[in-house]
């Protein structure tokens, strides 16, 4: 029985989801499949990331709950169709965590976080049979910046990396030159991709998450541009009618007005 006294229990969430998808449950929930909920799952992941970007503990707690609901829902759909049970999901992740942390739950030793990560990847590759590429199990549906940073990081852990960041900075200048010299659209796209790839490599060296950095840059642009629009409304002018220099002046004004927001 669901009551105010057990709303903090994982079992209560499982029971609610089962009720929604069971006989006499919600007609909409009962129609959902793994495929129909794909976009919802992705959206919830991004909302968790947004809460992290905003550094809002209250929002993070709420969005993690929404993401957990998605996980339990997929497990319920699987159970209803005879694929697997929620217990299988939990058993698999518990077994994986125990196996990949022998330095915590076994007798293995690691000297630092970097060595622990190498151990994790080694054991992960062993699980997959040992012959697959180190990059093979990086989800290809990841946003391109995240995917790029992940495959570069995995390659670097084998020693395939620049010795110093200065080498990548020089590579960046080289890629800019190649982009400038591109003769056609296909070459431009190719060189622009290489330029982005190099920028992600620089972010990795600086221990910056490129996806988060770009999201934050987008947020800054949104705030500043919205401020420009509001100022134009207050002054009774059209942003589109301003000259390029006037727009830039307004942009600098907006930067000062929303700095730190």
N, C-alpha and C positions, 0 to 999 in steps of 0.2 A: 504494500500500500504506500503510495506516494504522499508524503506530508511535509510540513515545514521542518520537522525534526530530522529528516533524512535527505534534505536537498544537497548536502555537502558530500554525499556518498556516490562513488563511481557506479555502484550497483543501481542507484536510482536513475541515473542517466540511461543505463542499459535498459532498464525496465520501461522507461518512457519511450525510448526509440522502438523497442519491441512492440509496445502498445500501439504506437502510431502506424506501424507497418503490419500489424496483425488484423485479424477479422474484426470488423467494426471500427477500425482505426481511421486515420485521416485519408480521404480519397486521393488527395494529391501525393502524399507520402507513399501510399501503396502502389502508385504508378511509376515511381522512380526506379531507375536502373543505375548500374555503374557508369554507363555511358552518358545518361541524362544529367548526372551530377558532376561530370568532369569540370565544367566551367565554374560551378559553385565551389568545388574544392580548391581550384586555382585562385579564385577570388578571395577565399578565406585566408589562403597563404599570404596573399599580397596585403590583406588588411592587417594581418599579424605584423608583417614587415613595416607597414605604415605606423602602427602603434609603437614599434621599436624605434623608428625614426623620430617620432614625436616624444620619445622618452616618457610616455604616459603609462604609469603602472596600472591605473584603473582601466584604460583602454586595452592594454595588453592582456589583463586578466579576462576581460570580456571576449576579446578576439581569439584567445587560446581556447576558450570554451566553445566558440563557434567552430573552430578547427577540430576540436575533439569530437564535437557532434558529427562532423563529416566522417571522421574515422569510424566511429561507432555505427553510423548509418551504413557505410559500405560493408562493415562486418555483418550487420543485420541482414542486408540484401544477400550477401554471400551465404549466410546461414539458411535463409529462406529458400535459396536455390540449390542447397546441398553442396556448395563449393568448399566452404570451411567455416569454422566457428571462431568467435572472438577469442576464445581460449588459445586457438592455434596462433593467432596474431601475437598475443602476449607471450606465448611459449617461445616463438621464433625469435622475438627481439631479446628476450631474456637470455636465451642460449647464445645468441650472437654477441651480446655484451660481455658475457662471461668468457667466451672463447677469444674475443679480440682484446681482452684486458688481462693477459696472463701475468703482467707485472703487478696487478692488483689482487686478482683472485687465484694466482698461481705462484710459482717460484721464479719466474722470469724477472730480469732487472732492466730498467731503462734509466738513463741519466738525466733526461729532460723531456720537455714536451715534444721537441722535434723528433727525438728518437722514439717516443711513444707513437707518434704519427706514422713514422716509417714502419714500425711494428704492426700497426693497424692495417696499413696498406698491404704489407707482405702477407699477413694472415687472410686478408680479404681476397687477394689474388689466389692464394692456396685453396680457398673455399670454392673459387670459380673453376678450379682445375689446373691452374698454373700456366696455361698456354694462351689465355686471352690477353689482349692488349691491356696495359695498365689504364688506358683511357676508355676501354670498352663500356664500362658500367657507369660512366658519367651520363646522367640523363640528357638526351639530346633535346628534350623539350624545355630545358632551362633557358632563361633569357640569354641572349647571345653574349652579353658581357660576363655574366656569371659562368657560363659554359667555358668561355675563353680563359677566365682566371683559374678555373678549376683544372682544366687540362694542362695549362702552363705550370701550375703548382705541382701537379703529379709528375710531369716530366722533370721538373727541377729536382724533385726528391731522388731521382736516379743520378743526379749530377749533371744533367743536361741543362745548363744554365749559364748565364753570364757571370764572370768573376766579380765585376763591379757594376754598379748602376750607371756609371759614366758611359759604359759600352752601349747601354740601351738608349741613353740620351743621344749619343751619336747616331744610333740606328734610327731614332725618331727624326732627326734632321735629314737623314738619307731618305726616309719614306716621304717626308714632305716634298723633297726635291723630285722624287719619282712621281708623286701625285701631280705636281706642277707640269711635269714633262709628259704626262699621259696624252695620247693623241686622239683617243676615241672614248666613247661612253663605257665600253667594256673594260678598257684599261683603267679608266678613272675609278670604276667600282672596285676593281682588283686592288689598285693602289690604296684606295680609301680604306678597304678592309684591312690591308697590311698596317696602315697607319693606326687604326683603332686597336688592332692586335698588339701593336707596340705600346700604345698608351696603357692598355690593360696590364702589360708586363711591368711597366713603370709603377703602376698602382700596386701590383703584387709586391714589388721590392720595397715600396714605402709602407707596406702593411695597411693599405687602403682597400676597402671593398669597392670595386669599381661600380657595381650596380647601385650600392647605397650612395656613393658619391654623386652619381648622375641623378638619382632620385632627388637628392637634396638640392642639386643645382636646378633641377626642374621646379622644385618648390620655391626656390628663391626667385626664379624668373616669373613664376605665376604670381607671387606676392607683389613683386615690383611692377609688373605689367598691369595688374589689377589696380594698383595705386595710381598709375598713370591714367587709366581710364576714369577713375573716380575724380581725379584732379580736373580732367578735361570736362567732365559733367558739371563740376562745381563752377568752372570758369566759362561754361557755355560754349565750348569749342569742340571741334571734332578732331580726334587723334589722327585720323587719316588725312585731314587737311593740313596738318602741320608739316613744315619742311623737315628734312632729315636732321638738320642741325637742331631744330626746335625739339624734335622728338628725343634726340640724344641729351639735350639739356634737361628735359623732363625725366628721362631715365636716370640721370645722375641725381636729380631731386628725389626720385622714388627710392633709389639705393640708400640715401641718407635717412629718408623717412621711415623705412621698414628695416633698417639695419638691426640685426639681432633678433628679429621676429621670426 
